[in-house]
Amino acid sequence: MACGGCAAGRSGYPPGIGRHPAGVRPPAEGCAMSHSTSISRRGLLAAGGLLLPASAFGQSAAQPRKGGILRFCRPDGPDTLDPQQTNSFSGADYGQMVYDNLFSLDAENQPVPALATACTAEQGGTEWVITLREGVTFHSGDAFTATDVVATIERSMDRARAGFAFGCFGPVKEVRAEGPHKLRVVLRAPFGEFAVNLAYRGCCMLPAKNIDGLRESPNGTGPFVFKDFQPGSSLTVERNPHYWNAGTVHLDGVRMVFIREAVAMQAALRGGQVDLITAIPAETFLAMRSARGFRAYSSVTGDHQAVQMMGNMAPFDNPKVREAFKYMLDRKTVLASALFGQGAIGNDTSLPPGNPYLPPLPQYEQDLPRAKRLLEEAGLAGPISLDFWTTSDRPPAPKMVLAFSEAAARIGVTLRVRDIPYTEYAANVARKMPLYTSNWGGSATLFDGVHKYYHSKAIYNYSGIEAAPGLDAKLDAMIAEVDLAKRKALAAEALTMIHASSDRIIPYFRNYVGVTSDKLQGFAPPRFGVMETRGLWLSA
């Protein structure tokens, strides 16, 4: 997701739980290529796995116990109850509880049928025929049909209505129903990751009826039904008694509690007021990893915090200034001091180390003489003074900003640290100030994890610049390519351009860190930033 609370996550049911009513995947269900095309299924779907797999943690093999209310913490609540428009992790958590996607992802980031039972490519991958699961209803009681899918996709094509889900289904040209449980999506170009991308959180299915009224009247097909939202306090959902995949839902409900301070979060968990604290500061994880009665988790993700240099604003409209700033920060020191080692060093692309699409690139390291020389070459030999905006509501960004400011001062650059509440930050800083920090989630596709960040017309490219000549065309070719080897080559070329010229500094990737009570069973660290509640249960 995006500035301050980005959650570009994926929906996906935890490994090992039934994803279908019978608990097994029917052999006839899934994604396939039409026999009329030579494109292989593996070639189309192999783009999954952009992240290193989350660490596997042992879970109880006991029979799940029905009942109970799961209580878990986020530092703040959803910015909206519209699942397409939300720009926060808590909003994404809410979305996966109340809504469903056509597909989820398995442990290898391959598509698993959910509201759809099949997805077949035709016309060389420019058209996709989707077959829907029958008998699914919205919480309102209305049947889920192709009309709802068409309305959902068409809404995502309207920037004013879709918000952060704009363009989330890919290069869609047209979508039309071919019956109550069948539809055809026509693309402007082949899209090799189409089926995997249907698991993206912004691609959740909405009701055609009152589709623009979900802020006031939530209505999904998901495992839980919206009950109550108290801004600044809590959000509560109740089990959906008519859920199509009822065998995966053990809880009576979920209450998301909003506690801003990490110390207060820890106290709530130790005192039994909550069962899970998620996406916590690394120091909280270290303090609780040996505590009795709790389980602490730290696992690799693609989640990261970025320094956004707005390339459409001075002084960052000068590429040499952007390059100079990339050499100011001591990334190794920040990883150790701000994340306490719970992460990995970033190198100014949105893909984490070890990603199969990531080509060998020179690592940016602190080089202050080089940074100063680049600023002089940019014509900025005199004093430079800028506000550097961040928010303590998104730790450890302020620590990174302070280290950045101290390093910059050594070469005559004054960066005034402006640490403000997230609500003020979201309203007045993101996209509006030249220099600030932002939060981003990991992704399962090149489309969501690269194209939407760096294409000049994409929703997450906040400055709207093409960072290097020809980058847009390279990114378009990358997502259109259905041959895996060719796609990897195009990705390598695009990422090399991004590494050299983009207006984002990515100093580190953060591990997912969270702590649960021993009573919470079935939990696995989220791979893409979003909490999965299917399969969770509470022991007595």
N, C-alpha and C positions, 0 to 999 in steps of 0.2 A: 504494500500500500504506500502511502505517500507521506508527505512532510509531517514530522512530529509523531505520527502514529501509524506509519505505513504497515500494511498487512497484506502483501500480495501473496496470500496463501492459497492453498488448495483444499478442497474438501476431499476426504478420503477416510474410509472406515479402517479402524485399527486392524493389523494383521491378526488372523486367528479367530475373528468373530464372524458369525454368519452375515453375509451381505445380502442374502435373499431370504424370503420367508422360510424356505426349507433349509437354509444354512449352507447351501452348496451353490456353485455357479453352474447353471445349466449349460451343457455343451453347445447348444444352438445359439447361445447369447454371446454378444461381444461385438468387436469391430472387425470388419473385413473389407477386402477390396473386391470389387466386382470381377468376375472372371473375364470381363471384356477389357480389362486393363492389365498391363504387365507390371504395375507397381506392386511391390511386396508389402504385406502387412507389417513385417518387421521394419522395413525401410521407412514406412510412414510413422510408426509408433516408437521407434528407437530413440526418439529425442527425449524421452523421459529419463530421469536420473540426473538432472542438472546438479543435484546436491549429493554430497557424500551421505550414505545412509545414516539415519539416526541410530545411535547406539541401542542395542537390544537390551532390555532390562527384564529380569525375571518377574513373572507375575504369578499369582496364586492359581493353581489348577482346580481349586474348589468350585463347586457348583455356584453360579452367580445367585446372589440373594436379591429378591425383588423388594423394591420399596426404598424409602429414604430420600432426603433432599440433599443433593450435592451443593456445597457452598465453596465458591472459589473467588480469589481476589484478582482484580485488575486495578491499576492506579486511577483509572477514570472510566466513565461510562461511554456508551455509543454516542457518536455525534449526530446520528440519525437512526431511525428504525427502518429506513428504506435500505434493503440489503445491497442494492446496486450503487447507491450513492454514498455509502459509508466510507470513511477514510481513517478508521481506527481499528486496532486489534480487537477491542471489546465489541465493536460493531460487527466485525467478522465472526467472532465467537457467537454472538447472538444469531447471525445469519445462518450458521451451520446447524444451530439447534432448531430453528423454526422453518427453514427452507431446505430443499434438496436440489442436487444437480442431476443432469442426465447420466453422468458417469462419476464414479469416484476413482481413486488410484490405489493400486496395490503397493506392496513394499518396494517394487522395482519401478514404480511410477508408470505402470501400464494401466490402461483404462479398464474399469470393472463396471458392468452394467448397474445402474441405479434406476432412475425414472425412465431411462431408455434401455431396451433389451438388445438392440443392434444398431450398428452405424456402418454403412457400406459406401465406399467411395466409387464414383463413376466419372466418366469423362476425364480420365487422367488426373483425378484428384481435385477437379474444379467443382464437382457436385457431390454432395453427401446426402444419402437417404437415411433418415433416422426412424426407427420403429420404437414406439413408446410402450411402456408397461401398462397393461389394462387394469382397471379396478382401483386405481389410485384416486384419492379425493383430497381436496384442500380442507383446511380446518373449518371452513365455512360449510362444508358438505358438498360443494360443487365438484363435479368430476374433472380430473386433470386430462386435458386433451391437446391435440396438435394446435388448436387455436391459442392456447396459453403459451406454447413454445414460440409460435410465430410472433405473438405480441411481445414476449420477453426479448427476443432477438431484435425485433424492429425497434424497441425502445432503446436498446444498447447502441443503436446506430444514430440516435439523436443526442448530440452532446448536451443540450440543455436539460434533457430529462434523465439521462443515464448517469451523470456525474462521473465518478471514478471508474465506472464500468463501461465508459464510452469505448466502443471498438473492441470489447473484450472477446467477442466470438471470432475475431479474425477479419480477413478482407471480404466481408459478406457483401454481395451484390443484391441478392434477393432471397427471400425465404417464403415458402408457400406450403400450405397443408395439402396432403393428398389422401385425406381420409381422417377419421377421428383420432387414429393412433399412428399416423404416418406423415412425415413431412420431408421436404427437400430443401436443402440449403445450397444456393448457387454462389460460388465465390468469384471474385475478380481475377484470382490467380490460384494455382495449387497451393495447398497449405498442409504440409506434411505432418504437423502436430495437431491437426484439427480435433481428433478424438481425445487426445490427452488434455488439450486445452479446455474441453467441455467440463473438466473438473475444477476449473478456476473458480474462486469464490464469487466473483462477479457474474458468473454464468449460472447462478442458481435460478430455478424456475419460479416465475411469478404468475399470479392469476390475471387473465386478460381483463376480467371484471375489476374495476377500481385499481388498475395497475399503478396509477399515479397517486393513490391515496394510502399507500402502505405505511407512511409515517404515522398516520392517525389510526389506521385499521390494519394491523399486521395480519397476513393470511398466507400461510405456506402449506407445503405438504410434509414438512419435516417431523422429526420424532417428538418435538415438544411444541406446545401451543403457548403463545404469548399470554401472560397474565397481568404483569404490572411493571411499570418503569418509574422509579423515583430518581430523577436526575441528581447526581451527587451522592446518592446513597446505594441503590441496588436495582437490579433487574431480575424478574422472576418469570420462569416458564414452567408449565406443567406437562406431564406425559400425555402424548397424543394417543388416545385409546383406539384409534382407527388407523394407526400407522401401518403402511404396507409391509414394512420389514420389522414387525413387532418383536421378533426374537432377539433383536440387537439392543432393545431398550429395557433397562432394568430399574432405572431410577424413577421415582414418582415425580421428580422435578429437579430443577437447577436454579440456584440463586447466585447471581454474580454480584459480589459486594465490591464497592469502590473504596479503596483505601490508598491514599496518595503516598504516605510515608512508608519506606521499606521496614523501618523499625516497628511501626504499628502493624504492618502485615505479619511480621514474624511473631509479634505478641499475640495476634489473633489466632494464628495457627497453633502456637504453643498452648494457648488458653482454650482451645477446642471450639472457638467461634467459627472457624472455617476449616475445610478439609484439604485445601490446596492453595498455595501461592505460586503464581506462574509468571514467567518472564521477569524474574527478580534480579537485583544487582548481584554481581559475583560475590561480594563480601557477605551477603546474606546466605548464599549457598555455602560458602566456606564455614560460616558460623554454625550451620545446621547439619552439615553432612555427616557428623558423628553423633548427632542427638538421638537419644533412644525414643522409639515410638514414631519415627518419621523416616521417609525415604527421600534422598536428595538426588537430583538428576542434573547432569551436564553433558550435552551432546552437540555434535557439530551441526551447524545449519548454514544457510545462505543469508541469514539476517545480518544486516549491517547498518551502520550509521555513516552518513556522508557529509562532507563539507560541500555545500552548494554554492558555487561561484556563478552568479547569474551572467551567462555569456551575452545577454542582450543589454547589460548595464555596465557602465564604466565602474572600475577600470578593467573588468573581466571580459569586456568585448575585445580585448587585445589578447591573442593566444599566448604571447610571451609572458604576460602577467599570470595567466592560468598555469602555465608551465612552471613559473617561478614558485608559486605557492605549493606546488606538488613536492618541492624539495625542502620545504621549511620544517616539517614535522618529523620528530624522531619516533617512528611508528613502533619500533620494538619496545621503547621505554613506555609508550602509552599503553601497549598491550599488557605489559607487566604491571603498571601502576593503576590503570583505570579498570582493566578487566581481570586483574589478578591471574593472568594467564588463561582465562576461560574464553578462548577464541583463537583466531588466526590472523596473521598480518594480511592486510589488503593491498592491492596493487592497482587501484583506480579502474577496474572493470567490475561489473556487478556479479561476476561469477567467482565463487570461492576457490581457494587452492584445491587442486585435485580434480576439478571439474573436467570431464572428458572433452569438452569443447574448447577449453582454455589452451591457447598456444603458448610456447615459451616466450616470456616477455621479460625485459630487464626490470628488476625490482627497484621501485622508487625508494631512495633512502635520503636521510637528511644530508643536505649539501648546501650550507648557507652561503658560501662564496659564489656558488653557481646560481643560487636564487637571486642574490644581489646583482650579479652580472646580467641576468635575464631581465630584471626590472630596469636596469640602466639601458639595455638594448630596446626596451619598450618605451623609452623616453620618460621614465619615472625616476630620475636620479635624485629628486628632492624628497622631502619628508612625505610619507604616505600615512594617512590616518583613516581608519574605517571602523564602523561598528560591526561586531561579530555576534550575531544573535543565536541564542540557544535556549533550552528550557530544562530545568532540573526535573521536570516531570518525565523526561526521557533520559535517564542515566545510562551510561556514564558520559554523555555528550559534553556536559560542562567541564569535566576534568580534561577531556581532549582539547576543548577550546582554550582552556587556561594554558595547557602545554604549548599549544600552537601560538598563542599570544606571546608567551615568554620567549619562544624561539625567534619569532618575527622581530621582536624588539632588539635582538642582537644585531640585526642588519638595518635598523632604522625604520622599521615598519611598526606603527602603533595600531594594535587591534584592541579596541575597547570591548570587553566582555559584557554582553547584555543578556542576563539570565532572567527570563520572565515566565509567568505561568503559561501552561500550554494553551488555554483558551485564548489568551491575548496573542500568543505566538501564531495560532492558526488563523486568527482574524486579521492580523496586521503585519506578519512577517513573511510567511510562505508566498513565494512568487513576487513579493513586493520589495524586498530588501536585497542589496547586492551580495551579502555574505551571511550564511546561516547554516545550521546543522539540520539534518533530516533523518528520519527513520525509514528503513525499507525491509521488507520480508523476502525470504527466499522464494524460488519459483521452480516449477517442474518443466518449463518450456523456454526455448529461446525467444519465442514470441513475447511472452510475459516478462521474462527476466532480462532481455536485452533490447528487443525491438521497441517495446513500449517505453523504455527508459531513454533511448538515444535517437530515435527517428525524430526529425524536426516537427512532424505533425502529430506525434504520439502524445497520449494523455499524461505521461509521467515526465516528459521533457519540459521542465518548468520554464526554461528560457526560450524554447522554441527555435533554437539555432541548430544548423547542421554543423557539427563540430569540425568536420573535415570535408573537403570537396569530394562528392561521390559517395559519402557514407549512407545517405538515404537509399540510394539505388542498391548498394551492397546489402543493406539490411532487408530490403524488400526481396531481393534475390535469395537471401538466406532462408527466410521463412517459406518461400515458394518452392524451394528445392525439396523433392521427395526422395532423392538418393542420399543416404546417410553420409557416405564418404564425401560427396560433393558439398553437402550442407556443412560438414565440419570444416572443409576448406574455406568456404565463404565466411563462416563464423570466425575463423582464425584471422582472415583479412579484416573483417569489420572490427574485431576486438583489438587488433593492432592499431587501427586508426583511433578507436575510442581511448585506448591507453595513452596515446600520445597527445590527444587534442581535446578530450571532453572537458566539460566545466564542472565535473564532480571529482572530489578527492574521496577515496574510500580507504581510510587508514586501517580498518580492521573488520573482521567478521566475528560476530558474537555467537558463542554457544547458547543454545537454549538452556536456561537454568531455572529449576523449579523444585519445590519441596511439597510432598504430600504427607498426610497422616497415614499410618499403617492401615487404617480402616478402608482407605480408598484402594479398590482393586481394579485391574484391567487397564491401568494407566500406562501410556507410552508417550514419551516426549513428542510434541508436535514437530513435524518435519518442515512445515511451511508457516509456522507462526500462529496457527489457528487451533484452538482447543477442540478435540473430538470427544463428544460425550456419549456416543453410541458405544456400547460394550462396557461402560464403567458401572461399578456397583460398590456398595458400602457393606462391609462385614459388620456383624453384630458387635 
